[in-house]
Amino acid sequence: MSRQYPIEKYRNIGIIAHIDAGKTTTSERVLFYTGISHKIGEVHEGAAIMDWMEQERERGITITSAATTCFWSPGDYLKKDKTNEHRINLIDTPGHIDFTAEVQRSLRVLDGAVVVFDGVAGVEAQSETVWRQADRYHVPRVCFINKLDRMGASFEKSLQSIWDKLTINAVAVQYPIGQEEDFSAIIDLMEMKAVKFEGEMGKDVIKFDIPESSLEEAKKWRHKMVEKIVAEDEALMERYLNGEEISVEDLRAALRKATISYKLIPVLIGTSLRNKGVQLVLDAVVYYLPSPVDVPAIKGVDPNDEEIKLERHPKDDEPFSALAFKIATDPFVGTLTYARAYSGHFNKGGYLLNTVSGERERIGRILRMHSNEREEVEEVYAGDIVAFVGLKNTTTGHTLCDEAGPIVLEKIVFPEPVISIQVEPKAKADQEKMGASLKKLQEEDPTFRMETNQESGEMVLSGMGELHLEIIVDRLKREFGVETNVGRPQVSYRETIERNADAECKYVKQTGGRGQYGHVKIKLEALERGKGFEFVNEIKGGSIPREYIPAIEKGIKEAMAKGVVAGYPLVDMKVILWDGSFHEVDSSEMAFKIAGSMALQDGAKKAGAHLLEPIMKLEVVVPPDFLGDVIGDVSARRGQIEETEDRPGVKVIYAKVPLSEMFSYTTSLRSLTQGRGTSSMEFDHYEKVPGNISQEIVEGKRK
């Protein structure tokens, strides 16, 4: 079999946004208009196709990113022209910050994104987060200002908030006719035509002349658009300045080039729930977002020598390479490993090498996913997003490739968990089952950790927020049938040092027969926040033999994991091993490991070890009458108000608050604002804990 669609006609895109901006509703419309589904599932009715987990349907939010494949010919709304059909692999991602890993891993394997904004709120806190994540992975994008039919919606204010908070390079390619409930049609500034959506679910796209009442405004906006586009292309600029009329094709080609190189970002408008504008978003995906050929080749390293840099191009004749970006447990077929193929092609039944685990994996079945429906395929080509069935040793971020052309593709780095809870099964008989079930959930979700507390023997689960852990416990019960008792949420504190210090430890033990001898001298240096741990070996002249160095590093790492203030992990420090001595007979790896561990503990105390706590970025939206009370409450929680802003009918408060003060905040906010306030928060950074509170934590008084 050969490739059905040329790779130039592929679009691998994600839909990303703040929670509740309308991502899933937009995805559902995409499936409907592309003919994948024959009826529209609504999020608010709990029937969205892309939200297929029970928890998603109940809560009306997206938790896991769902992948689907659909087809679209731009401008051909009757879908008659199959010759210009493009294959769109679409991933609908969660908006809630507790599931940030889902967004991150999706962006890592996508070539483009549609960023959805709420036309009333404009840019919200998590809009900024997903935007920064897209920046980090250099993902070209188009913006879609949704919900323009809602009361208080404003195209111009939303666009202004994109310019102010995200990028000055956003360029409007559409303009609305009417606002709020009078929003009736969209002006396409490229073709200078008005477009309305009629018939069943807005399926009939009708183009007509721009009404007189909107013509002046449309001309003004088109002028702005053309100026922005030609400014990115010298040849066009020259023609434009010479008074030449630039054709729609030339403008589109220039805008496509500028979008792919992040110089411009097209802005579209509509309302997904009222079926206006989604077909034009699909057109824009095909017109402006890149195919796998338009983005730089994927980079990697040689698994046998990380110094050797390698590249893979999206060509079928290159060695096969793919990145596993998500593991999901499917009740019908077992473990699914979602992967994005970057180069080459591969037929089922063969073997692939996992260059991270070093294992060979046999690929017996390959599925193309339509949300949680599936279609078996024989082979996979560069640019495809597929699911492999039943892989044993592959997890998120692993590379699968041709054994003849091994490569390790760049890994996906996930944030550290900030909150934990203790759980135990209600029935003692479920202990083993709980462990196995949690292991499965951990394979699926890289930001979820579990470990056993050595002292109490209890299982500790850590995650990105209260909702994240709530969903994990809920999935344990529903999917795996394990009922649990859950302890109160605990904050994941960290420890670090304040200043540099020297330390030395001579570990000598003489018992009958062979003794123990290890002697190390180390320097501790404080690193800036977020830098992690660095170990530097500066031993000269063999004062400690080379074979003992790894044991010293291991001892230091073990001591850091236990901490010295209150048992939390030590972070952000550099340890330099610069001298020591050994004994011909009595020295051993064990002796040096103990010496390294003791020297670290001693040094950390001298270096002013102290506690760090996670500080969260908080956004609260409240009616103006409650502003004072809510600000007072945030300040009482040791919060620092950064700014307040006005949106139609509400006030928005931005603040930084310690996580330890924020448990069950949503409940307090509801009672303070008669149920009318909403909030969202995400991890921002770690900061030193004030002395009096640190004392309470150390003494165990503070829960």
C-alpha positions in Angstrom: 0.0 0.0 0.0 1.1 3.5 -0.6 0.3 6.8 1.1 -3.3 8.0 0.6 -2.7 11.7 1.2 0.5 13.6 0.2 2.2 14.9 3.3 1.8 18.5 2.1 -2.0 18.0 2.7 -1.6 16.9 6.4 -2.4 19.3 9.2 -1.5 18.2 12.7 -3.3 20.7 15.0 -4.5 21.1 18.5 -7.2 23.2 20.0 -5.9 25.0 23.1 -7.5 27.6 25.5 -8.4 28.7 29.0 -11.0 26.5 30.7 -14.5 27.2 29.4 -13.5 29.2 26.3 -15.2 26.6 24.1 -12.5 24.3 22.9 -14.5 21.1 23.0 -17.6 22.7 21.6 -15.4 24.0 18.7 -14.0 20.4 18.2 -17.5 18.9 18.1 -18.4 21.4 15.4 -15.3 20.5 13.4 -16.3 16.8 13.6 -19.8 17.6 12.4 -18.8 19.8 9.5 -16.1 17.4 8.3 -18.6 14.6 8.3 -17.0 12.5 11.1 -20.1 12.7 13.3 -23.7 13.1 12.1 -25.0 14.8 15.2 -23.4 17.3 17.5 -22.6 16.4 21.1 -22.9 19.3 23.5 -20.6 19.7 26.4 -23.3 21.3 28.6 -25.6 18.3 27.9 -22.7 15.9 28.8 -22.7 14.3 25.4 -19.6 15.7 23.7 -17.8 13.0 21.5 -14.3 14.4 22.4 -15.1 14.2 26.1 -15.6 10.5 26.3 -14.6 9.8 30.0 -17.4 9.7 32.5 -15.7 12.3 34.6 -15.4 14.7 31.7 -19.1 14.4 30.8 -20.2 15.0 34.4 -18.0 18.0 35.0 -18.3 19.4 31.5 -14.5 19.8 31.3 -11.8 18.0 29.2 -9.4 15.9 31.2 -7.5 13.9 28.7 -6.6 15.1 25.2 -8.6 13.2 22.6 -7.2 12.6 19.1 -9.2 12.3 16.0 -8.7 12.4 12.2 -11.0 14.3 9.8 -10.9 15.7 6.2 -11.5 19.1 4.7 -11.4 20.9 1.4 -11.0 24.7 2.0 -13.8 26.9 0.5 -15.7 23.8 -0.6 -18.6 23.8 1.9 -20.6 21.2 0.0 -17.6 18.7 0.2 -17.8 17.8 -3.5 -14.2 18.4 -4.4 -12.2 15.4 -3.1 -9.0 16.5 -5.1 -8.2 19.3 -2.7 -9.0 17.3 0.5 -6.7 17.8 3.4 -6.2 15.3 6.3 -6.5 17.0 9.7 -5.3 15.2 12.8 -6.9 17.1 15.6 -6.2 17.0 19.3 -8.7 18.6 21.8 -6.7 19.5 24.9 -7.8 20.2 28.5 -8.0 23.9 29.7 -7.8 23.2 33.4 -4.3 23.9 34.6 -4.2 20.7 36.7 -4.0 18.9 33.4 -1.2 21.0 32.0 0.8 17.9 31.1 -1.9 17.0 28.5 -1.5 20.3 26.8 2.3 20.2 26.9 2.6 16.8 25.4 0.1 17.5 22.7 1.9 20.7 21.7 5.1 18.8 21.6 3.9 16.6 18.7 1.7 19.1 16.9 2.6 21.4 14.0 0.0 24.1 14.6 -2.7 25.2 17.0 -6.0 27.0 17.1 -6.2 29.1 20.3 -9.7 29.8 21.4 -10.7 32.9 23.4 -13.9 33.8 25.2 -15.3 36.9 23.4 -16.4 38.3 26.8 -13.3 37.7 28.9 -10.6 38.0 26.1 -7.2 36.8 27.3 -7.5 34.9 30.7 -4.8 33.5 33.0 -4.6 30.1 31.4 -4.8 31.6 27.9 -1.4 33.1 28.8 -0.1 29.7 30.1 -1.0 27.7 27.0 0.3 30.6 24.8 3.7 30.4 26.5 3.7 26.6 26.2 3.0 27.0 22.4 5.9 29.6 22.3 8.2 27.1 24.0 7.5 24.5 21.3 7.5 27.1 18.5 4.0 26.2 17.4 2.4 28.4 14.7 -1.2 29.3 15.5 -4.4 31.0 14.5 -6.7 32.7 17.1 -10.5 32.2 17.2 -12.5 34.7 19.3 -15.5 32.6 20.3 -18.8 33.3 22.0 -19.3 36.7 20.3 -23.1 36.2 20.7 -22.9 36.5 24.5 -23.9 39.5 26.5 -20.8 41.7 27.1 -18.9 40.2 24.2 -16.6 42.5 22.2 -14.4 41.7 19.3 -12.3 44.8 19.6 -11.7 44.5 23.3 -10.8 40.8 23.0 -8.4 41.6 20.1 -6.9 44.5 22.2 -6.3 42.0 25.1 -4.4 39.7 22.7 -2.3 42.6 21.5 -1.7 43.8 25.1 -1.0 40.5 26.9 0.2 38.0 24.2 1.5 39.4 21.0 1.4 42.6 18.9 1.6 40.3 15.8 -2.1 39.3 15.8 -3.9 40.4 12.7 -7.7 40.3 12.2 -8.7 38.6 9.0 -12.4 38.9 9.8 -14.8 41.4 11.3 -18.3 40.9 12.9 -21.6 42.2 11.7 -23.4 43.0 14.9 -22.3 42.3 18.5 -23.8 40.2 21.3 -27.3 38.9 20.4 -27.3 40.9 17.2 -24.1 39.1 15.9 -25.5 37.8 12.6 -22.6 37.4 10.1 -18.9 37.6 9.5 -17.0 39.8 7.1 -14.1 38.0 5.4 -11.6 40.8 5.0 -9.6 38.8 2.5 -12.4 38.4 -0.1 -14.3 41.4 1.2 -17.5 39.4 1.4 -20.0 38.9 4.2 -20.7 35.3 5.3 -23.7 33.9 7.1 -24.5 30.3 8.3 -27.9 28.9 7.7 -29.7 25.5 7.4 -29.3 22.6 9.8 -26.6 23.4 12.4 -25.3 26.3 10.2 -24.2 23.8 7.5 -25.0 26.2 4.6 -22.3 28.8 4.2 -23.7 31.8 2.2 -21.5 34.6 0.9 -23.1 38.0 0.1 -22.1 41.6 -0.4 -21.2 43.6 2.7 -24.1 45.7 3.8 -23.7 49.5 3.4 -23.9 50.0 7.2 -20.7 47.9 7.7 -18.7 48.8 4.6 -16.7 51.7 6.0 -15.6 49.8 9.1 -14.7 46.7 6.9 -12.5 48.8 4.6 -10.7 50.3 7.6 -10.0 46.8 9.0 -9.0 45.5 5.6 -6.5 48.3 5.2 -4.9 47.4 8.6 -4.8 43.8 7.6 -3.1 44.4 4.2 -0.5 46.7 5.7 0.4 44.2 8.3 0.7 41.3 5.8 2.7 43.2 3.1 5.1 44.5 5.8 6.4 40.9 6.1 7.2 40.5 2.3 9.5 43.0 0.6 8.3 42.2 -3.0 4.6 42.7 -2.0 5.5 45.8 0.0 7.0 47.4 -3.1 3.9 46.5 -5.3 1.6 47.9 -2.5 3.5 51.1 -2.2 3.3 51.5 -6.0 -0.5 51.5 -5.6 -1.0 48.0 -7.0 -4.0 46.0 -5.8 -2.7 42.8 -4.2 -4.6 39.6 -5.1 -6.3 37.4 -2.4 -4.0 34.5 -3.5 -0.8 36.7 -2.9 -2.1 37.9 0.4 -2.9 34.4 1.6 0.5 33.1 0.5 2.3 35.9 2.3 0.1 35.4 5.5 0.8 31.6 5.4 4.5 32.2 5.2 4.4 34.8 8.0 2.2 32.5 10.2 4.5 29.6 9.9 7.5 31.7 10.8 5.6 33.1 13.9 5.7 36.7 12.4 1.9 37.0 12.2 -1.1 35.3 13.8 -4.4 35.4 12.0 -7.4 36.2 14.2 -10.9 34.7 13.3 -14.2 35.2 15.0 -17.5 33.3 15.6 -19.7 31.4 18.0 -19.3 27.7 18.0 -22.4 27.0 20.1 -24.5 29.0 17.6 -22.7 27.4 14.6 -21.2 30.5 13.2 -17.6 30.6 11.9 -16.3 27.1 12.4 -16.1 26.2 8.7 -14.0 29.4 8.2 -11.6 28.3 11.0 -11.2 25.0 9.1 -10.3 27.0 6.0 -7.8 29.0 8.0 -6.2 25.8 9.3 -5.6 24.6 5.7 -4.6 28.0 4.4 -2.3 29.2 7.1 -1.1 26.4 9.4 1.9 24.3 8.4 2.0 20.8 7.0 4.8 18.5 8.5 7.0 19.6 5.6 6.8 23.3 6.5 8.2 22.9 10.0 11.9 22.4 10.8 13.2 18.8 10.9 12.9 17.0 14.2 16.1 17.0 16.2 17.6 14.1 18.3 20.8 12.5 19.4 22.5 9.2 18.8 21.5 6.8 21.6 25.2 5.5 21.9 26.7 9.0 22.0 24.7 12.0 23.1 27.3 14.3 21.6 26.3 13.2 18.1 23.3 15.4 16.9 20.9 13.9 14.4 17.9 15.1 12.4 14.9 13.3 10.8 13.0 14.8 7.9 9.3 14.1 7.1 10.1 11.8 4.2 8.9 8.3 3.6 12.3 7.0 2.5 14.1 8.1 5.7 14.5 5.7 8.7 11.3 5.4 10.7 11.0 7.5 13.9 8.1 8.3 16.2 7.6 9.9 19.6 5.2 8.3 22.1 3.4 11.2 23.6 0.5 9.6 25.6 -0.4 6.2 27.2 -4.0 5.4 27.6 -5.8 2.3 29.1 -8.6 1.2 26.8 -11.2 -1.2 28.3 -11.4 -3.1 25.0 -7.9 -3.4 23.6 -5.6 -2.8 26.6 -2.8 -0.3 26.6 -2.7 2.3 23.8 0.4 4.1 23.0 -0.3 7.3 21.1 2.6 8.2 18.8 3.5 10.9 16.2 5.5 9.6 13.3 8.2 12.1 12.2 10.0 10.2 9.4 9.9 7.0 7.3 7.1 4.5 7.2 6.4 1.3 9.0 4.2 -1.8 8.5 2.4 -3.6 11.3 3.8 -7.0 12.4 7.4 -5.7 12.5 9.7 -4.6 15.4 10.6 -1.1 16.5 13.5 -0.1 18.9 12.7 1.9 22.0 15.9 3.9 22.2 15.1 5.1 25.8 14.4 1.7 27.4 16.7 -0.2 25.0 13.9 -2.7 24.4 12.5 -4.0 21.1 8.7 -3.7 20.7 6.6 -5.8 18.4 3.9 -3.7 16.7 1.0 -6.1 16.2 -1.8 -3.6 15.7 -2.0 0.0 14.6 -5.1 2.1 15.1 -6.2 5.5 13.8 -8.3 7.1 16.5 -11.6 9.0 16.2 -11.9 10.2 19.8 -12.5 6.8 21.5 -13.7 5.0 18.3 -10.9 3.3 16.3 -10.0 2.1 12.8 -7.3 -0.5 12.1 -4.6 0.5 9.7 -1.9 -1.6 8.1 0.9 1.0 8.1 2.0 4.3 9.4 3.7 7.1 7.4 5.6 10.3 8.4 3.2 12.9 9.7 0.6 10.4 11.0 -0.7 10.4 14.6 -1.7 6.8 15.5 -2.1 4.5 18.5 0.0 1.3 18.8 -1.6 -1.5 20.8 -0.1 -3.5 23.6 3.4 -2.1 23.9 5.2 -3.4 27.1 8.1 -1.0 27.8 7.1 2.3 26.2 6.0 5.3 28.1 5.4 9.0 27.5 8.4 10.7 25.9 10.0 7.5 24.6 11.3 7.3 21.0 10.3 4.4 18.8 12.4 3.9 15.7 13.9 1.7 13.0 16.5 -0.6 14.5 18.8 0.2 11.6 18.6 4.0 12.2 18.5 4.6 16.0 17.8 8.1 17.4 16.6 9.5 20.6 14.1 12.4 20.0 14.0 15.3 22.3 12.1 14.4 25.5 9.1 16.1 26.9 9.8 17.8 30.3 6.9 18.0 32.7 6.4 20.2 35.8 6.9 18.8 39.3 3.8 18.0 41.4 3.0 20.6 44.2 0.3 18.9 46.3 -0.1 15.4 47.8 -2.6 13.2 49.6 -2.4 10.0 51.5 -4.7 7.2 50.4 -5.5 3.7 51.7 -7.9 1.1 50.3 -11.2 0.7 52.3 -10.8 -3.1 52.1 -7.4 -4.4 53.1 -7.8 -7.0 50.3 -7.6 -4.2 47.7 -4.1 -3.2 48.7 -2.3 -5.0 45.8 -5.0 -4.0 43.3 -4.7 -0.4 44.3 -0.9 -0.5 43.8 -1.3 -2.0 40.3 -4.1 0.4 39.3 -2.1 3.5 40.5 0.9 2.2 38.5 -1.3 2.2 35.4 -2.5 5.7 36.1 1.0 6.8 36.6 2.0 5.4 33.2 -0.8 7.5 31.6 0.0 10.7 33.5 3.6 11.9 33.9 2.6 14.7 36.4 1.1 12.2 38.8 3.5 10.5 41.3 3.0 7.8 43.9 5.3 6.6 46.6 5.1 4.8 49.9 5.8 6.7 53.0 8.7 4.7 54.6 7.7 5.6 58.2 3.9 5.1 58.1 3.7 2.6 55.2 0.9 4.7 53.6 0.6 5.5 49.9 1.2 9.1 49.1 -0.2 10.5 45.7 1.2 13.8 44.4 -0.2 15.9 41.6 -0.8 19.4 40.1 -3.8 20.4 42.1 -6.8 19.3 44.2 -8.9 18.6 41.1 -6.1 16.5 39.5 -5.9 14.2 42.6 -9.8 14.1 42.9 -10.0 12.8 39.4 -7.3 10.2 40.1 -9.2 8.9 43.2 -12.4 8.9 41.2 -10.8 6.9 38.4 -9.5 4.4 40.9 -13.1 3.8 42.0 -14.8 3.7 38.6 -12.2 2.1 36.3 -10.5 -0.2 38.7 -13.2 -0.8 41.4 -10.9 0.3 44.3 -12.7 2.3 47.0 -10.3 4.4 49.1 -10.0 6.5 52.2 -8.3 9.8 51.4 -6.3 12.0 53.8 -6.2 15.8 53.8 -4.3 17.4 51.0 -0.7 18.2 51.9 1.6 20.8 50.3 4.8 19.5 48.6 7.4 21.7 50.3 11.0 21.8 49.2 14.2 22.7 51.1 17.2 24.7 49.8 20.3 26.4 51.1 20.8 30.2 51.5 24.6 30.5 51.2 27.7 28.6 50.2 29.4 26.4 52.8 32.2 23.8 53.1 31.8 20.4 54.7 34.0 17.4 55.5 33.2 13.9 56.8 35.6 11.1 57.7 33.6 7.9 58.2 35.8 5.4 60.0 34.5 2.2 61.6 36.7 -0.4 63.1 35.1 -3.8 63.8 36.9 -7.1 64.0 38.3 -7.9 60.5 38.0 -5.4 57.7 37.0 -1.8 58.7 35.2 1.0 56.9 37.0 4.1 55.7 35.7 7.0 53.6 36.8 10.6 53.7 35.3 13.4 51.6 35.5 17.2 51.4 32.8 19.1 49.6 31.7 22.6 48.8 28.0 23.6 48.7 26.8 26.4 46.4 23.3 27.9 46.3 21.8 27.9 42.8 19.0 30.2 41.5 15.4 28.9 41.8 14.5 26.1 39.4 18.1 25.1 38.5 17.9 21.7 40.2 21.0 19.8 41.3 24.5 19.8 39.9 27.4 17.5 41.0 30.9 18.5 40.1 33.9 16.2 40.6 37.1 18.2 41.1 39.3 15.5 42.6 42.9 15.9 41.4 45.8 13.5 41.8 43.7 10.5 42.8 43.1 11.5 46.4 39.9 9.5 46.0 40.0 6.6 43.4 37.6 7.1 40.5 35.5 4.0 41.2 34.2 5.6 44.5 33.0 8.9 43.0 29.5 7.5 41.8 29.0 6.1 45.4 29.7 9.6 46.9 27.2 11.2 44.4 24.6 8.6 45.3 25.0 9.2 49.0 24.7 13.0 48.4 21.5 12.5 46.3 20.0 10.2 48.9 20.6 12.8 51.7 19.1 15.5 49.5 15.9 13.4 49.0 15.5 13.2 52.8 16.2 16.9 53.5 17.6 18.4 56.7 15.0 20.8 57.9 11.7 18.9 57.9 12.2 15.9 55.7 11.4 17.6 52.3 13.7 17.2 49.2 16.7 19.6 48.9 16.8 21.4 45.6 18.7 24.1 43.7 22.2 23.5 44.8 25.6 22.6 43.4 27.9 20.2 45.3 31.6 20.2 44.4 33.7 17.2 45.6 37.2 18.7 45.8 39.2 16.5 48.2 39.3 13.5 50.5 41.4 10.4 51.2 41.1 6.6 51.1 42.5 3.5 52.8 44.0 0.7 50.7 42.2 -2.0 52.6 39.2 -0.5 54.5 37.7 1.8 51.8 34.6 0.7 50.1 31.7 2.1 48.1 29.5 1.8 51.1 31.9 3.8 53.3 32.1 6.6 50.7 28.4 6.7 50.2 27.8 7.2 53.9 30.6 9.8 54.1 29.0 11.7 51.1 25.6 11.6 52.8 26.8 12.8 56.2 28.9 15.6 54.7 25.9 16.9 52.7 23.7 16.9 55.8 26.4 18.8 57.8 27.1 21.2 55.0 23.4 22.0 54.3 22.9 23.0 58.0 25.9 25.3 57.8 24.6 26.7 54.5 21.4 27.9 56.2 18.9 25.3 54.9 15.3 26.5 54.9 11.9 25.6 53.6 10.4 26.6 50.2 6.7 26.6 49.5 4.8 26.6 46.2 3.3 30.0 45.3 0.3 29.9 43.0 -0.8 32.4 40.4 -4.5 33.2 41.2 -7.1 34.8 39.0 -10.5 35.7 40.6 -13.4 37.0 38.7 -16.1 38.7 40.9 -19.0 41.1 40.6 -17.8 44.7 41.6 -19.8 44.7 44.9 -17.7 41.9 46.3 -14.3 43.3 45.3 -13.3 44.6 48.7 -14.2 41.4 50.6 -12.4 39.2 48.1 -9.2 41.3 48.2 -9.3 41.3 52.0 -9.7 37.5 52.0 -6.8 37.0 49.6 -4.6 39.3 51.7 -5.5 37.3 54.8 -4.2 34.2 53.0 -0.8 35.9 52.7 -1.6 36.7 49.1 -0.1 39.6 47.2 -2.4 41.4 44.9 -0.6 42.2 41.6 -3.3 44.0 39.7 -7.1 44.3 39.2 -8.8 44.9 35.9 -12.2 45.7 34.6 -14.2 43.4 32.3 -17.8 44.0 31.3 -19.8 43.7 34.5 -17.0 42.1 36.6 -13.7 42.8 38.3 -10.7 40.5 37.8 -8.1 40.2 40.6 -4.6 38.8 39.8 -2.6 37.7 42.8 0.2 35.4 44.0 -0.7 33.2 47.0 1.0 30.4 48.9 -0.7 27.0 48.0 -0.9 26.1 51.7 -3.5 28.9 52.3 -5.6 27.9 49.3 -7.2 24.6 50.2 -11.0 24.6 49.5 -10.7 28.2 48.4 -13.5 27.7 45.8 -16.0 27.0 48.6 -15.0 30.2 50.6 -15.2 32.3 47.4 -18.7 31.0 46.7 -19.9 32.0 50.2 -18.2 35.4 50.0 -19.7 36.2 46.6 -23.2 34.6 46.9 -22.0 31.9 44.4 -21.1 34.5 41.7 -17.3 34.5 41.9 -15.0 32.1 40.0 -11.3 31.5 40.3 -8.5 29.6 38.7 -5.0 29.1 39.9 -1.8 27.5 38.6 1.7 26.9 40.1 4.1 29.8 39.6 7.3 29.4 41.6 8.8 28.3 44.9 9.6 30.9 47.6 11.1 30.9 51.1 8.6 30.1 53.9 8.4 32.9 56.6 10.2 31.9 59.9 7.1 31.6 62.1 5.3 29.3 59.6 8.4 27.3 59.0 8.7 26.6 62.7 5.1 25.3 62.7 5.8 23.0 59.7 9.0 21.6 61.4 7.1 20.9 64.6 4.3 19.3 62.6 1.6 21.7 64.0 0.7 23.1 60.6 -1.6 20.8 58.5 
